[in-house]
């Protein structure tokens, strides 16, 4: 990894990426450093950039990194980080109101009743841009226990990372262009995630699952 790097697309000599001290430090540790960085990013519930942006950036900076190995390292680090996030989230279940707690338990029982329920749910969030941090917070709040949670998420992340790393410059430049201020971009992504988990928590899942009727419960999550 070259310090003060400049990543160029052979077809576009004007495409440049400025050096970041964090990338220089992590890059010096190669795959091990990238793994640790992904664990830390995914263990945090908010204010972190998308993992695919980090991996695509590293590959643009050092094209000698193997795409499949980089994706596998990234998927493993992301899964380990989400495991930590889920474990921490369990401690906040006691603050959740009884109605929302029953809703979460209903979802948990439903997924447990499906052979590949957790696998498919985690794969969906892992393979798409959906905010997976909120998914694992919900898993923690519902005391979800299934190896399928991590298997599905790892497989989804592996596939999405390989695609994003290969597309690299094509998908990264527009993303950076939209969010030139990284904090703004992160806040927008986290805001969307919070809206998704709020909607998830307020759905009357018992009614939806048993009678296929959508209804929202009173918006009161935290017991104060």
Order of alpha helices (4+ residues) and beta strands (2+ residues): alpha-alpha-alpha-alpha-alpha-alpha-alpha-alpha-alpha-alpha-alpha
